[in-house]
Amino acid sequence: MEIRDNLLGRIAEAEREGWLGEIEGLQVSLAGAQSKISQIDRAPRTGPVMLGMPAREPV
C-alpha cells in the first residue's frame, strides 16, 4: 500500500510538471500495484503454517 501511495504522489507530481510520458508509465505501475493489493485482500486468512522440523540425511 506504501508503493501505491507513492505512485499516486508521483502521478500528481508528473501532472503538475506536465510529464505526460511519465504519467502513463506510472499509471501502468499503479494498476499493477492495485491488482496485487486486490489479490492479497482476496487471499484466505489462515493461521500460521507449520513447516515441520528439517531432517538431516544420514551420512
C-alpha distances in whole Angstrom, upper triangle without the diagonal:
4,5,5,6,9,10,11,12,14,15,17,19,20,21,23,24,25,24,24,24,20,19,20,18,15,15,16,13,10,12,12,8,8,11,10,7,11,12,11,11,15,16,19,18,21,22,23,24,28,28,32,34,35,38,40,43,46,48
4,5,5,6,9,10,11,12,14,15,17,18,20,21,23,24,22,23,23,19,18,20,18,14,15,16,13,11,14,13,10,11,14,12,11,14,16,14,15,19,19,22,21,24,25,25,26,29,30,33,35,35,39,41,43,47,48
4,5,5,6,9,10,10,12,14,15,16,18,20,21,22,20,20,20,16,16,16,14,11,12,13,9,8,11,10,7,10,12,11,10,14,15,14,16,19,19,22,22,25,26,26,27,30,30,34,35,36,39,41,43,47,48
4,5,5,6,9,10,10,12,14,15,16,19,20,21,19,19,19,16,14,15,14,10,10,11,9,6,9,9,6,7,10,10,9,12,14,14,14,17,19,22,22,25,27,27,28,32,32,36,38,38,41,43,45,49,51
4,5,5,6,9,10,11,13,14,15,17,19,20,19,19,20,16,15,16,15,12,12,14,12,9,12,13,10,10,14,14,12,15,17,16,17,20,21,24,24,27,28,29,30,34,34,38,40,40,44,46,48,51,53
4,5,5,6,9,10,11,12,14,15,17,18,17,18,18,14,13,15,14,10,12,14,11,9,13,13,11,12,16,15,14,17,19,19,19,23,24,27,26,29,30,30,32,35,35,39,40,40,44,45,48,51,52
4,5,5,6,9,10,10,12,14,15,16,14,15,14,11,10,12,10,6,8,10,8,6,10,11,9,11,14,14,14,16,18,18,19,22,24,27,27,30,32,32,33,36,36,40,41,41,45,46,48,52,53
4,5,5,6,9,10,11,12,14,15,14,15,15,12,10,12,12,8,9,12,10,8,11,13,11,11,15,15,14,17,19,19,20,23,24,28,28,31,33,33,34,38,38,42,44,44,48,49,51,55,56
4,5,5,6,9,10,11,12,14,14,15,16,12,11,14,14,10,11,14,13,11,14,16,14,15,18,19,18,20,23,22,23,26,27,30,30,33,35,35,36,40,40,44,45,45,49,51,53,56,57
4,5,5,6,9,10,10,12,11,12,13,9,8,11,11,8,10,13,11,10,14,15,14,15,18,19,19,21,23,23,24,27,28,32,32,35,36,36,37,41,41,44,46,45,49,50,52,56,57
4,5,5,6,9,10,10,9,10,11,8,6,9,9,6,7,11,10,9,12,14,14,14,17,19,18,20,23,23,24,27,28,32,32,35,37,38,39,42,42,46,47,47,51,52,54,58,59
4,5,5,6,9,10,10,11,13,11,8,12,13,10,11,14,14,12,15,18,16,17,20,21,21,23,25,26,26,28,31,34,34,37,39,39,41,44,44,48,50,50,53,55,57,60,62
4,5,5,6,8,9,11,13,10,9,13,13,11,13,16,15,14,18,19,18,19,23,23,23,25,28,28,28,31,33,36,36,39,41,41,42,45,45,49,50,50,54,55,57,61,62
4,5,5,6,5,7,9,6,6,10,11,9,11,14,14,14,16,18,18,19,22,23,23,25,28,28,29,31,33,37,37,40,42,42,43,46,46,50,51,51,54,55,57,61,62
4,5,5,6,7,10,9,7,10,12,11,11,15,16,15,17,20,19,20,23,24,24,26,28,29,30,32,34,37,38,41,43,44,45,48,48,52,53,53,57,58,60,64,64
4,6,8,10,13,12,10,14,16,14,15,18,19,18,20,23,22,23,26,27,27,29,31,32,32,35,37,40,40,43,45,46,47,50,50,54,55,55,59,60,62,66,66
4,6,9,11,10,10,14,15,14,16,19,19,19,21,23,23,24,27,28,28,30,33,33,34,36,38,42,42,45,47,47,48,51,51,54,56,55,59,60,62,65,66
4,6,9,9,9,11,13,13,14,17,18,18,20,23,23,24,26,28,28,30,32,33,34,36,38,42,42,45,47,48,48,52,51,55,57,56,59,61,62,66,67
4,6,5,6,9,10,11,12,15,16,16,18,20,21,22,24,26,26,28,30,31,32,34,36,40,41,44,45,45,46,49,49,52,54,53,56,58,59,63,63
4,5,5,7,9,10,11,13,15,15,17,19,20,21,23,25,26,27,29,31,31,33,35,39,40,43,45,45,46,49,49,52,54,53,56,58,59,63,63
4,5,5,7,9,10,11,13,14,16,17,19,20,22,23,25,26,28,29,31,32,34,38,39,42,44,44,44,47,47,50,52,51,54,55,56,60,60
4,5,5,6,9,10,11,12,14,16,16,18,20,21,22,24,26,27,28,30,32,36,37,39,41,41,41,45,44,48,49,48,52,53,54,58,58
4,6,5,6,9,10,10,12,14,15,16,18,20,21,22,24,26,26,28,30,34,35,38,40,40,41,44,44,47,49,49,52,53,55,58,59
4,5,5,6,9,10,11,13,14,15,17,19,20,21,23,25,26,27,29,33,34,37,39,40,40,43,43,47,48,48,51,52,54,57,58
4,5,5,6,9,10,11,13,14,16,17,19,20,22,23,25,26,28,31,33,35,37,37,38,41,40,44,45,45,48,49,50,54,55
4,5,5,6,9,10,10,12,14,15,16,18,20,21,22,24,26,29,30,33,35,35,36,39,39,42,44,44,47,48,50,53,54
4,5,5,6,9,10,10,12,14,15,16,18,20,21,22,24,28,29,32,35,35,36,39,39,43,45,44,48,49,51,54,56
4,5,5,6,9,10,11,13,14,16,17,19,20,21,23,27,28,31,34,34,34,37,37,41,43,42,45,47,48,52,53
4,5,5,6,9,10,11,12,14,15,17,18,20,21,25,26,29,31,31,31,35,34,38,40,39,42,44,45,49,50
4,5,5,6,8,10,10,12,14,15,16,18,20,24,25,28,30,30,31,34,34,38,40,40,43,45,47,51,52
4,5,5,6,9,10,11,12,14,15,17,19,22,24,27,29,30,30,34,34,38,40,40,43,45,47,50,52
4,5,5,6,9,10,11,12,14,15,17,20,22,25,27,28,28,31,31,35,37,36,40,42,43,47,48
4,5,5,6,9,10,11,12,14,16,19,20,23,25,25,26,29,29,33,35,35,39,41,42,46,48
4,5,5,6,9,10,10,12,14,18,19,22,25,26,26,30,30,34,37,37,40,43,44,48,50
4,5,5,6,9,10,11,12,16,18,21,24,25,25,29,29,33,35,35,39,41,42,46,48
4,5,5,6,9,10,11,14,16,19,21,22,22,25,25,29,32,32,35,37,39,43,45
4,5,5,6,9,10,13,14,17,20,21,22,25,26,30,32,33,36,39,41,44,46
4,5,5,6,9,12,14,17,20,21,22,26,27,31,33,34,37,40,42,45,48
4,5,5,6,10,12,15,18,19,19,23,24,27,30,31,34,37,38,42,44
4,5,5,9,10,12,15,16,17,21,22,25,28,29,32,35,37,41,43
4,6,8,9,13,15,17,19,22,24,27,30,32,35,38,40,43,46
4,6,9,12,15,18,18,22,23,27,30,31,35,38,39,43,45
4,6,9,12,14,15,18,20,23,26,28,31,34,36,39,42
4,6,10,12,13,16,18,22,25,27,30,33,35,38,41
4,7,10,11,15,17,20,24,26,29,32,34,38,41
4,7,8,11,14,17,20,23,26,29,32,35,38
4,6,9,12,15,18,21,24,27,30,33,36
4,6,9,12,15,17,21,24,27,30,33
4,6,9,12,15,18,21,24,27,30
4,6,9,12,15,18,21,24,27
4,7,8,12,15,17,21,24
4,7,9,13,15,18,21
4,6,10,13,15,18
4,7,10,13,15
4,6,9,12
4,6,9
4,6
4
